[in-house]
Amino acid sequence: MPIGMGYFGPTIVATKDHPTVVKYRTELPTTHLFQDRVDQLHHDSPDMLPEHLSVWNVVHHHGGFTPPQSDGLPLQWFTSEGVHGPGYATLDPRRAAPNEAIYGYTNHEQTSCMLWYHDHAIGITSLNVYAGLAGAYLIHDPADRRLGLPQGEFEVPLILADRTFHLDGSLAYTLDKEFGADTPVVNGKAYPFLDVQPRRYRLRILNASNTRTWRLRFNTDTKTLPFWLIGTDDGYRSPVQLESILLGSAERIDLIVDFSRVPMGTNVTLENFDAPVYFPNGNGAEIPEVMQFRVTERLSGTDRTTPPRTLALPPVMRIRHTSETPRRQFVVYQRTADDPLQFNALPFMAPSADFIEVGSTEIWEYINPQPVAHPVHVHLVNFQVLERQPFDGPAFQKVYKQWVDNGSNPADKPEVADYFTGPPTPPDPDEEMARKDTVRAYQGMVTRIIHQFDVPGTIASIPHSGTELPATYIHHCHILEHECDDLMRPWTIVGHDGHDGHHGHDSGGGSH
C-alpha cells in the first residue's frame, strides 16, 4: 500500500545501478503561498532574484551521484509559465514542455540508502521546502534480501519536520522572525502515532526541517528503549547500539528498534531533548514529543529478522589519506550580525574559486567560529568524517575579519592552527566509518571530512545524460534560511591536466 506522506511528494523507490528518469512538471500558481515574504526578498535582494516573478522552483536530488545538468542547482529553476533560469537544463528537450525538466539519476556507486529530493531554487529554497516541496527517495539493492532486515510494513520511512500553523489551521511561515517552528510534523501529519507489533522495525528517518536539529530517543513511562544504528546518509555502516542520536537538517539515519522489549499496550514516544534551535546556543519553541509508537498490534507471525548485533552489513571502506593529501579550508564568515553568512567571505554568485581534479582525494576543513552549528551538505559526493579540532572562535574571527577588510591578501591570511585550543577529537559515534553527504560543522570547531571526486557517466540510451568537464556543483549550509542568506558556494571538477570532456562510468539501462 502507498505510504501516507501528507503534503510531501511521492516516495520514489529505485534499485541500485538501475537509472531512474523523472519528468518534473511545475503547475504551481504564480502567487506564492508566502507572497509577503517573496515581496520582502525582492526588496532586500533585487540583484539575486528573478525579476517580476513570485514562484520559481527546481528539484535537487539530495545525496545522488548525479550529473550537474540533473542535479537541480539553484540557477536551474523554471516556472509554470515556462520562464527559465540562466542555468536551466533538461534531458531530451524535445520531450520537455517549457514548464518541465527531465532529469536522470544513475543510482550508481551507491549502496542501499535513503536519499531525498527537495526544492533548491535560488533565494526561496527555504520558503518552497517549508511549503511542502520535498519527498523521500529510497535506493534498494536486491542483495539486501539476504541480510534479514525488517521489510514491507515493518520498514517505515519517517520524514521529520517542524511547522507553525495559524489558528485556522493554515500554514504559517515564521522562521524569519522566530527560531524554529512549534509543531512536530512526521510524514505530513502533526503529532502522529503508529500502531506496531511487538517485534523489530526498521525506521528510515530524515530530518527535513528548515532549521531544527533534533536529538532523538525512544522513551516509555519507565525507561529509554535503545536502538541500533545501521546506516546514515548514504548507506549502511557497522551496527552500533545507541540510546539517543543527534540529527541535523538533511541528515538521515537507518535504525532498528525492537518493540518486543516492552509489554503489549506500551506507548513508546519518540522524544526530542537538549537540542535548542539554533543548535546548541539558540532558543525558540521546544518540541519534546515528536510521535508515538503504540505496541497494540498482535504478532502477524514469527519475527525472523536478523538480530542487529549479528547483522553482516556491507563494510565501509576507509578513504585513505597521507600528509600530502590536498586540503581546502572554508571559513563560516559573517562580517556583522546584519550581514549575510558566507564561506570564505565570498557570495554565492562570485565565480567558482575551487577546482578539483577528477579522481582525486581531498580533505575539506570547515572552520566555524560562529556560536551555532551548521549542517553542511556537499553535492555529488559522499564523504567520511575524519575529526574535529577546537579553536578560539572569537579570536580567530576577529583577525579573519581584519584580513578580509584589508583586502584578503593570501600572503597575510591568518592560520587557524595558531588558534587551536586542543588536539583533534574523533567523529561522533554515529559518524564513525559512515557514508555521509551532510556534516554537522560544530561551533568553535574545525570539522574535517575526506572525499574522492568522480563523476557519473552516460545513462544508456539517453544522449547528453553524462558529465562533461569542467562540471560545477555546490556546497552549502542546510539550515535553509542560511543557504538563502548566502552560505553557499560553487566548486568545480576539472579533467586531468586541464583536459576536459566526457568522463565517468556509464550507467546501465533501466525503465524510464
N, C-alpha and C positions, 0 to 999 in steps of 0.2 A: 504493500500500500504506500502511497505517497507520504512523505514526511511533512507534517504541517509546519510551515516556516513563517506563517503570518505574512507580514509585509515584505519579507525578504524575497529575493529572486529564487527561481527553482534551483534545487541541488543538482549539479552536474556530476554524474558518475562516469569516470573514464577508466581505461585499462592501460597499465604501464606499457610503453612502447607502441601503443596504438594511437595515432594522432586523432585529435578532435578538431573539427572545424565548426565555428559558431558564427552565425549571422546575427549581429546586433542591430535592431531597428529601434530608433527613438521616436516615440509618439507622445513625448511629454508636452504639456501645454507651454505656451510662450510666456506665461506669467509664473514665476517661481512660487512654491509653497511658502517660502520665506522672502517674499519680494522686498520687504523693507530692508532686510539685511543685504540683499543684492544691490539695492539702490545706494546703500551706505558704502559698499565696496567700490562701486563705480565712482563715488565721490572721493574716497580715500586713495584709490589706486587706479586712476584712469588710464595710465600707460600700460598696465599689466593685463587688463581685462578686455575682451572683445567689445567693441563699441555697439551700442544700440541693441544689445541682447540681454535677456534676463535668465535664459536657461540654455546651457550647453553642457555636454557630457561626453565622456569616453570611458571605456571599461578596461581596467587593468587586471591582468591575470597574476595575482599576488602569489609569488613563490614559484612561478612557472619558468622552465627553461625554454624561453620564448624569443624568437627573432624580434628586433626592435619595432618593425612595422606592425606587429601583432601584440605589442606589449601594453598598449594603452597609456602612452606617455602624455603628460599634461597638455601639450600643444596639438595633440591628435584629435581634439574634440570635434564634434559635429552636432547639428541641431535637427529638430523635427521638420524645419523648413528647408533643410538641405544646405545650410551655411556650414562651411568647413574651416577648421583652424589651420594655421600655417603648417602644421606637421601631419595633417590628416593623411591616412593611408588605408588601403583596403586590398585584400587579395581579390583577384579576378574582378576588376572594376566593371566588366560587362554585366555581372550578376548582382551588383550592389546599387540600389537606388540612392539618390542623394542623401536620404536620411538614414542610411545603413552603412555598416562597415563589416567586412568579413575577416575574421582572424583565425589563424591556425596555431594550435597548441600541440607541441610534439609529444608531451607526456614521456619524454625520453630522458635517460640519465637521471631518473628519479625513482626512489623506492615508493612503496605504498605510503600515502601521506594525505593530510587534509590541507589543501590549498583553499583559496577563496578568490572571488572576483568582486571588484567594487569600483565605483566612480573614481576618476583621477583627474578631472578637468581642472585646468589652471584657475586658481583663485577661489573656486567654490567647491572643492572636494569635500570640505567639512560640512557644508550645507547639504550637498547631494547625498552623501552617505548617511547623514543624520535623517534625511527624509526617506531613506529606505533603499538606496541603490547599492545593494550588496547581496551576495549569496555564497553558498558553500560549493566547493569543487573537490571531489574525492577521487584519488587515484588508487585503484585496486590492482593487485598483482595476483594472477591465478595461482601462483606458487604459495600464496598465503594460506590456502586451504589446509595445507599440511601442518600449519602452526598450532591449530586448535584454539583459535581466538573466538570469542563470542561474535556471532554474526546474526544477520536477519534482524528481528525485532529486538535483539539483545545488543546490537551495535547502534548507538544513538548519538547523532551529531547535536551539539548544543552550541548555538550562537549567542554569546552573552553581549548585552549592550545595556546602556542606561539612557533613559529618556525622561523628559518632563512634559506634563500634559496640562492644558488649560482645564478650568472647572467643567467645561462641557465635554471633556474627553479628547479634544483635538490636540494635535502635536504642537508643542511649544519649543522654540529654539532659544535657549538662554545662555549658551556657552560663551557668548561674547561678554556676558555680564557676571556669570556665576562659575564657580569651579565645579564642573561636573553636573550631571543631571541627577534627579532624585528618585527615579523609579527603575527597578531592575526589569529588564525585558529579555526573555530567553525564547529563541525561535519565534520572535514576533509577538510574544504574549507576556503580559505583566504578571509577576508573582505566580508562575505556573507550578503544576505538580505533575509527577509521572508515577502511575501505579506500576510497581515492579514485582517480580518474583524473587524468592529467597535464593539467589544464585549470582554468578558472576556476570557483570555487564561491562561492555566496552563503551566508554564515553569519549567522544571526539569533541573537544572544547576549543572554541575560537573566541578570543576577545575582540569583538567588533565595535567596541566603544570608541568614541572620538578621542577622549582624553583619559578615561579612567584606567588605572592599574588595579587589578583585583588580586587579593591574597585569599586563596580559597582553601576550605577544609569541609569535611563531611561530618556533621555533628548530630548526635541524638540527645535526648534529655540527660543522659548519664555519661556519655563518652564520645571521643573522637574516633571515627572509623578510618583506619589507614587505607591507603590505596597504592597501587603500583603504577608508576610512570613507565610506559613502554615506547613512547615516541614523542617527538617535538615537531617543530615547524615543518620539516621536510623529510620526515621518516622515522623509522624505528631507531631505538637505542637500547643498550642493555637495561633490563628491568631494574628499577630501584624503588624501594618502598619509602613512602613519604606520608607525613600527616598533614602537610599544607604545602602550597606552591604559589609563587608569585607569577602573575601573568600580565605583561604589558600589552598595550594596544597592538593588535595584529598578530600577537603570538598565538600558537596553537599547542595543545597538549593532547596526548593519547593515553587514556587511563583505563585500568581495570579496577573496578570496585566490586567487592563481594558482599552482597546484601544478605547472604546466608549467615553472616556473623552477628546478625541482630534478630530478635524474636519477631515472629509474624505480628503485624499490626503496628510495627515501629515506624515512626516518621523520621527520616534522615534528611536534615536540612543542609543544603549547600550554602555555606556561610562565607561572608566576606569580612575580613577583620584586619586592623592595623595597616590600612592602605589608603591614606588620605589622598585626595585629588588637589593639586598635582603631587605625585609621589616623590619623595616621602615627606615633603615640608609644606604641602598645601593645606587646604581645608575644603569646605563645601559639604554638601549633603552626604551623610554616611548611608551606606546600603548594607546593613549587617546580614540580611536574609535575601538570598537570590532565588531559590526554588526549593521544592520538596520532592523527595523520593518516598513514596508510601509503600511499604512492604505489605501488600494486601492481596496479591495475586497468588493462587496456588501454582505449584510447580507443574509445568506442562510436560515434563519429562526429566530424566536424569541429566544433570549438568556434566557433560563430558568434555568441557573445555579444559585446556592445559592450565594447571596452577601457574600463576605468574612467575613464581620463583624458579620454575624449571623451563620457562619458555626459551626456545632456541631461535632467537631472532637474528636476522641478517646483521653481521657485525658492521660497525662504523670504522672505516679505515682512517687512521690519523693522517692528517695532511702534514707532511714533513717540511721542516724548515731548518735553516742554518743561520749563522751570524751574517751571511751575505744576502739573505732573502730581503728584497726591497721592502721598504716601509713608507707609508704615507700617513700624514697627520691631518686631522680635521678638527679644528677648534670650534666649539659651540660659542658663538660670539654675539653679544648684544651691547651696542655702544652705550645706550641708556635704556631705562625701563620703557621709554616711549618709542624706541627704535625697533625695527624688525630683528628677529633672530636669524642668524646666518651661519653657514660654515665658512671658516677662514675669511670672514668679513667680506664675502662676495655674494652678490644677489644671484638668484636662480637664473636670471636672464643673461648674465655675463657668460661669455663663451667658455666651453669646457677647458679646464686647466690641468686635467689628469688624464694621461694617455698610457694605457696598459697594453702590453704586447700579448697577443693571443697565445694561450698555452702556458702563460707564466703563473707563478705563485707570488702572492704579496701579503704582507701584514699591514692592516689598517689600524690606526690608533685614533680613537675618538676621545678628545680631550675636553672634558666637561667641567668648567669652573662654575657653572650655574648651580643654584640651590635645589633644582629638581632634576629627576632622571628623565632622559629622553630615549624612547624606544626607536632605534634607528633601523630602517629597512633598506637593504641593498637589492636592487632589481637584478634579475637574471641568475645570480649565483646563490648557492648555499654555502655556508661557511662554518667554521668551528670557532668557539670562543676559547682564546688562549689563556688570558689572565687579565687582572685589573691591578692598577697600582695607584695608591693615594698620593695626592699632591695638594699644595696650598692653593686652593682655587682663587680666593680673593687677591692674593699677592700676584699670582700669575696673570689674572685678568687685568690687573692694573697695568702691568708692564706690557701686556699684549695690546691693550687699548692705546697706550702711548706709542707703541711701534706702528700701529695702524694709522694713528693721527699724524705720525711723522713721515708717512709715505710708504710704509711696508717694504723697506729696503731689505732684500733677502740676507744681505751680509750682517744685518743687525737683528735678525729675528730672534726673539727670546727662546731659550731652550726649556721645555717643561721639565727636563731632568734636573735642572737646577732647583726645582721646587718640590721634588719628591719628599714625602714625609714618612715613607715606609717602603718595605720590599713588596714585590708583586704578590698577589693573592690568587689562588686558583679559582676557576669558574664556580658558580653556584652549582649545587648538586644536580639540578635539572638540566644544566648546560653542559656538564662534563661529557665529552665524547658524544656530542649530539649534533645533528644536522639542523642548522638554523638559517633563517633569512632575515630575522629581526632580533636585535640585541638591545638589552637594557644598558644604556650608557649612563651609569650612576653619577650622581653629583660628586664633585671633588675627586673624580677617578679618571685615569687613562684606561679605557677599555680597549683591549687588543683582540682582533679577530684575524683569522687567516683564511684565504680562499684561493682557488685556482680558477683561471679565466679561460673558458672555452665558449664556443657559440654554436647555436643549432644550425643544422643543415636543412636541405630542402625536404619538404613533405612530399612523398611520392605522388606524382600526377598533378601537383599544384605548382604551376610556374611562379617564380619570384617569391616563394614562401620561405626560402633560406636566408641566411645572414650575409650581407655584403659589408665588407670592411672599408673604411672605419665605421664602427657601429656605436652609437651613443645611447647610454642608459642613464639612470639617475639613482641617487640615494637620498634619503630624507628622514626626518623625524616623523614617526607615525602618530604622534599627537596631531590630529588633522588640522587643528587651529594653528599649530606651529608650522606645519607644512605650508599652509596657505599664507602664513605670515612671512615666509621666505626661507625657512630652514630646509632647503632642498637644493641640490647641485647636480649638474650633469657630469658624467665621466665617459671616456671613450676607449673602446678596444681597437687596436690597430694591428696590422699584419706584421709578420717578421721582417725586420729591417725596412719597414715602411712600405712593403709590397702588399697592396690591398686587393680585394676581390672576393670571390665566393669562398667561404670557409664553413667548417662544421661538419658533423657527422649526419649523413642523411637519415631521415626517419622513415619507418616503414609505412605501408599502406594502412588504410583504416576507413571506416564508414564516415561519411560527411553528415 
